[in-house]
């Protein structure tokens, strides 16, 4: 019999999860179950059980550091309403679980112990799957490859990996540049969660301390500037610029991705902070012979519009995988094409028919598929007055494309535009810029952004990317300078699926900063954690037949696609 509390909870869940039709089951919740880890530490979990379900659907394990109640608890209940038993566990050192929280470090051993424990419980339904997004996706990657390789009988039998990746080092130091807004902002958030009470409520308000801390040099002082004390993992992050350091390689699970040979659903968005790496993980699984089901929508990391389609995809995937229920899915990949504003059902990503097309950067300010004449475009980057970020993927709710028109008037941003297009141009894949550039500073960044220039003058972000040159973390991969000091710097941009409509122009920006999305480059080449002095960098972009260009993956769509 449905209780009053269950009816109220269901009503609130229906209101908070717009677009989701809640399943037929009532949900019973067992709070604060204890699971003993191999070293004697107890982790706490909440168990969501669908009342009266026949047990044909799997038990779902969700593990993460953000708490088990509130909106996250609502996501677990939404699965339980559908007949899925859900164990939601708090990571070591968070929300009542014992131990010390050190991001990523303990998730593999704790996750493996938990999977084995779940299979021994009386409420276990006989099948095991994992679910979760962001950090709660990383905790899945931490166990999947190793368990499927070494302990397949206890391993999960399916996984739902949303907006996530198996290696947080690669996003922390993105091509040598620290993702400052994410790294320091996330650390600030976790510090507040640990304090609880009013500190958590403060997360709903603007954070002027954090905004000021973004400007602090050296980077190692940023955490103390915003929280009043060092945060041990943030200190580790800023002290390990090299992704080849054992600190990062020990917590990376990218190498085990091909070992994951179970049904996989991936959900991500064109503006998500993990997008490039998640699509590379998808490609690795395809190459290994285990193509996942993939959905890519017009979403950022915390976009509210993602919740309903992600939930619906998850439920359909799990029911089809474990009960053979028919799915409405007509193709393995569903991808939203921006610009055209429509969904496409595809056999694979990138779609067949996408081929590289070179667009040369011309001086002054041109862009075309024709060969460029020799020339130079100069600009100056001052780290004491860094080129600001204009939108871009972040942990913030609003990451949709922004207008760059005002930004492109800055003297530290070089802008290149094509002629007006007479036919649609479809781009599907990962653009790569090759910028031949010379700098007066020992270390500098190359930031490239692709924009869609509308007839009314708006220059809307499509995608972008960054690469640092001359730093401790990049020295082994830096391109060599030629006799004139120019380096050909490859910059991989975020993947995109975009249509440039007739009457629009293709735009490209080149600059050397995007603060505070990425930490500004002081220019000295010193270790990032201790660099406090700055150098103004005078940059020169070279043009010519074999000089600066952007390579676009242009999609020649067939009528049947």
N, C-alpha and C positions, 0 to 999 in steps of 0.2 A: 504494500500500500504506500502510495506516494505521501511523504510527509510535507508539512507546511514549509519547512526549511528547504526541502528539495524543490518545491514549486517556486519559491522565491528565487532560489539560486538559478533555476532554469530560466525564469523571466529575465533576470539580470544578464545571464549569459546570452540570451537571444538579442537583447538590446546592444550589448557590447560587441557582438560578432555579426555585424551587418553582412548580409549576403549569404550567411550560413543557415541552412535548415537543420536544426538540431535533430539528432537521431531519436529513436523511440524509447530508449532505456532510461530508467532512473539510475542515479549514481550514488553509491555509498563510498565514503572516504574514511580510510584509516590513517591517522596522523602519526608522524614521528616514529616510523618503524626504524629499528637500528640494524645496520649491517656491519659486521666486524671485518675490517680489512686485515691483510696478512701481517701487518705490523702492530695489530692490536687497537688501531684507531677505529672508532665507531662513526659511521656516516648516517645521517638521518634522511628518511624518505617519506613521502606521502603516497598512499596507494589508492587509486581510483578504480572502483569495480562496478561494471554495469550489472544492475540487479536483474536476474532472470536470463542473462545471455547464455547461449548454449556452449560457449567455449571454443567455437570453431575458428574464431579470430585470434591473432597472436597477442601475447603479452608484450607491451611496449615499454622500453626503458628509455627514460630521458634523464640526462645528467648535466648539471651546470651550476654556476655560482651566483645566480641572480634571484634566488628565493623560489619557493614552491607555491606561493599563494598569488592573489591578485590576478592580473592578466595572464600570467604564465599558468596559474592554476586553472584559469578558464580554458586555455588551450588544451590542457590535459583532460578536463571534463568534456570538452567538445569531442574528443576521440572516444571517451568512455560512453557518451550518449549513443555512439554508433555500435557499441558492443565490444570495444577493445578494453582490456585491462591495462592500466597505465601505472607504472612505478616511476615517480618523479623524485630523483635523489639530488641533494645539495652536495656540491663538491667539497672536498676536504677544506676545513677552516672557514666555511661559510654557512650562515643561517642555521646554526646549531650543530653542524657536523664538526667533529673534533679535528684537531691538528692545525697546521698553519697553511693558509692558502698561498701557493706560489703558482701563478698561472702556467698551465700546460704541463708542468713538471710531473705531477703525480697522477695524471688522468689515465694513463695506460694501465698501471698496476691496479689502481682503484676500480677502473672500469672492468677489467678482466675478473677481479674478485667478485664484483657485483653481478656480472652475467652468470657466473657459476652459481652464486647464491640464489639468484632468481629461479633457476631451473630446479632447485631443491624445495621450493615453497609449495604449500598445499594449494595456493590460489593460482599457481602457474598453469596456463591453459594448454601447454604442450608445444607451442611454437613461440619463437622469440624474434622480435624485431626492435630496431632502434629508431629514434625520431628526434628532431630538434634542429634549431637554426643557430647560426653564428657560433658562439663558444660551445653551444650544445650540439653543434655539428662536428666541431673539432673533437669533442669527447667520443664521438662515434668513430671518426677516422683513427683515433688513438688505439682502438681495440680491434677494428675490423680485420686489417691485413694480418696482424700477428695471430689472432685467434683462429682465423680461417686457415692459416698455414700450420699452426702448432696445436690447436685444440678445437678442431672443427665440430666435435660433438656438442660443445658448449657455446659455440659462436652464434651470433645473430644470423637469422635466415633471410632477412631483408633489411634495408635501411632507407630512411628518408632524410636526405641531406639538403638542408635549405640554407641559402646565403652563407656559405661556409667554405673552409679549405683545411687541409691537413698540416699546414706549416705557417704559423703566425709570424715567424721571422721574416718571411718574404714580404708580408704586408707591412711589418713594422719598419723595415729598411727597404723601401721600394726603389730598386735600382740605385741604391746608395744614399737615398734621401729619407730621413726619418719622417714617418707619417705623424707629425707632431699633434695635430688636432685629435686624431684618434688615440694615439698612445697616451698623451697626457690627459686628455678628456676622459678616456676610459679609466685611467688610474684614479682620477679625481672621483669618478662615479663609484668605483669599488671602495674607495676610502670612506665615502659617505655611507654606503650600504653597511659597512662594518661598524660604523658609529651608531646607525639606527636613528629612530625617533625623528627629531626636527631636521637632522642632517639629510634624511631621505626626502622629507617634504621640500627641502631646499632645492632638490633636483628639478623641481617644476618651475623654478624661477631663473631669470638671467643670472649669469655667474661672472660678475666683473673681475673677481680674483683670478679666475681661469683665463679670461681674456688678457689680463696684464701678464700672467705667467707665460703666455705664449711668446712674449717679447724678451724674456729673460735669457741672458747669456752668462755663463755657459749653460748648455742644455741640462747638465746634471743638477742645476739649482732650480729647475722649473717646478719639481714636485714640492719642494719646501716652500716655494713662493706661493703656491695655491693651497697647500694643506697645513703648513707650519712644521712639517717633518718630512724626512726622506721616505720614499716608498721603495721597499727593497727590490721589487721586480722592475720598477721603472729605472732604478739605478743600474740594474743588470742590462736592461735594453740599451740604454744610451752608451754603455761601456763596451758593447759588442757590436761594432759596425760591420764586421765581416760575417756574412752568413755562413762562411766555412768554419767559423769558430765552433768548437764542440758544444758550447752553450746552446746554439741554435740547432745544430745537426742532431743533438740528442733528443730534441722535442719535435723534430720534423718526421712526419709519417708519409711524405710524398713517395718515397721509394717503394712503399708497400701497397700503393694504389692498385697496381696491376694484379696483386694477389686477391683482390676483392672480387670474388666470382659468385655473387648472390644478386638477386633482383635489387636494383637501385632506382630511386626517384630523386632527381635533383631539381630544385627550384631556386631561381635567382632572378636578378633584375639588371637592366642595362645601367643602372646608376648605383649598383651595390659595391661596397668597398672590396669584396672578395671576387668580383666577377671574372677578371682575367684568369686567375688561378683555378677557379671552379670549372671554367670551360676547358682549361688545360687538363684538369683531372678527368673531365668528361672524355676528352680526346684520348687520354691514356687508357681509360676503360674500354673505349671503342677499339683501340689498337690491340688490347689484350683479349678481345673477343667477347666482352661483356658490355655491350652498349646499354647505357642507362636510359630511362625515360627522363626527358628534360623539358622543363618549362622555363622560359625567359620572358618576363613581362616588363612593362614600363615603370619599374619600381626602384626605389632606393632601399637602404638597409632596414629602415624602420618605417617605410611607407605603409600607412593604414590600409591602402587599397590592395595590398598583397595578401592580407590575412585570409579572406574568403576563398579566392581561387587556390591558394596554397593548401588550405584545409580540404577543399573539395577534391583536389588532385590526390592528396594523401589518402583520403578514405577510399577513393576509387582504386588507387594502386594497391592498397593493402587487401581490400576485398577481392580483387582480381587475383592477386598473388596467392592468397591463402585459401580462398573458397572457389576460385574459378568464376566468380561473378562477372558478367559481361561488362565491358567498359565502353564508354562513349568515345574514347580516344581513337582517332583514326590514323595517327602517325606517332612515331616515337618522340618527335620533337614538336613542341608548340612554341613559336617565337613571335613576339609582337614587333612589327616594323614601325618605328617612329617615322614621322614625316608623312607616311601613308596612313598611319593610325589604324592598322589592321593586323589581325592575327594570321599567321601562316602555319599550316601543318606540313612538316618537313620530315624526310627520311633520316637526315643527319645534319649536324651543325659543324662547320659552315655548310650552307646548302650547295648542292652540286651546281656547277655553272659559275661559281665565283672565281675570278681570275685577277691577277695583279695588274694594276694600271698605274704607270708613273705620271705624276704631276710635278713639273719643275717649278721651283720658286724663282721668280724673276725679279730683277731690280729695275725700277723701284716699285715694289708692291704688287707684282703680277703673279699669276698662277695659271699654268696651262700644261697641256700634254706635249707642247712643242719644246724643243731644246732651248735652254736659256743662254743668253749672251753673258760673257764674263762681266762681273761687277761685284760690288760689296754693299751690304746693308749693315751699318753700325748701330749699336745702341749701348747704353751704359746701365749697369745694375749696381745699385747702392744698397748693401745689406742693412745699413742703418735706416733706410727708408724703403723696405722691401716691396717688390711688386706684390700686390695683394691677391688673395684667392677670390675668384668669382664663382661661387657654387662648387660643384664637383662632388663625387662620392664622399660620404662621411657618415658618422653615426647619427647625424641630425635628421629629423623627420622630413625636412624639405630639401630634396636633392634633385628635383626636376631641373631641366635645362634653364639657364638664365641668359639674359641679353648681355652681350659683351660690347655693345656699341660704345659706351662711355669708356670702358676699360681699354679699348683699342686706340683711344686717343692719347694714351700715356706714351711718354718718350722712351720708356724702358720695355715697350712691347712692339715687336716688329710684326707687321700685318701684311698678308698677301691674299689677293682675291682673284677669282676667275672671272671671265666674262659671264654674262647672263646665259644660263642654260636654256637650250631650245628643246631639250628632251629630258625625261626623268633620268636621274642617276641613282641607281640602287647600290648601296655599299653593305656588304655582309661579311663580317669577319674582323680581323685585327689589323688596322692600318699600322704601317711602320714609316716613321720619318727618318730620313738620312740627312743630317744637317752638317755641312762642312763649316766649322766655326773655329775662331781663334780668340783667346782671352788673354788679358793682361794679368789675370790672377792665377795663382797656382792651382786653385780648385774653383770650379764653376758648375752650375746646373744648366741643363737644356730642357726647357718645358715647352711642349708643343700641343696646341689645341686645334682641333678641327671644328669649324663652325658652319652653320647653315645660314647664309645671309639672305634675309627675306627682302622682297621688293620695297617694303616700308622702311628698310634700314636696320632692322633688328638683326643682330649677329648671334644666333642661338647656339649654345654648346651642343656638339654632337658627342665628342669624346676627346680624351687628352691623355698625356703620359709625360713622365719625367725621367731624366737620367743624370746622375752626378758624375763628374769627371775630376780626378785628381785628389780624391779623399782616401783615407786609410781603408775604407771598405770597398773601394773600387779599383785600387791600384793594379790588381792582377788582371782586370778585364778592360782597362782603359785603352781606347784606340791610340795608336802612335801618331804623333804629329809629323807632318811632312816637312820639307825643307823650309817652308814659309811659316811654320808653326800652326797650320790648320789641322784639325782633326775631323775625321768623318764619324760623327756620333750617331749611332742608331738609337732611336727612341721608339719603343713599342707603345702604341696608344691602346686605350681601353677597347675591347671588342664592341662592335656596334652593328645594328641592323637598321639602316636609315635610308629614306628616300629623299633626295634633293629634287624638288619639284621644278618643272619648267618655269622660267622666270626668276628663279633663285640663283645665287652664286655659291660656289664653294670657297670657304675662307680658311686660312691657316694663320695661327699666331705662333711666334717664337719669342720666348722670354727666358729669364733666368731665375724666376721666383714665383711662388704661389703660396704666400704666407697668410695664415698659419697652417693651412692644410699640410704643407710640408715645411719642416724647419728650414729657415733661411740658411744659405751657404755663406759663412763668414768670409770665404775666399782664401783663407790662409793655408788650407790643407792640414791644419792641426786636428788632433783627435776631437771628435764632436763633443764629447762629454766635458772637455776642458777649454775649448776654444772660446775666448771672450773678446778678442780683438777682431776687427773687421778690415777688409780691403774693398775699395770700389773696383769693380770689374768692367773694363772696356771690352765689349764683345764685337766681333765682326763676322757676319755670315757671308760666305763666298757663294757666288752664282756662276754658272757655266754649264756646259754640256754634261759634265760628270760631277757636278757639285750638289747643291741642296735640293732635295725632292721629298715628296711624300708618296708612298705606294699605297694605293687604295684597292681593297679587294672588291672589285665591281662585279655585281651579280647580274648575269644575263638570264633573267627568269624565263623559263619555258612555259608555254600556255597551260600545261597540265599541273604546274607547281603552284 
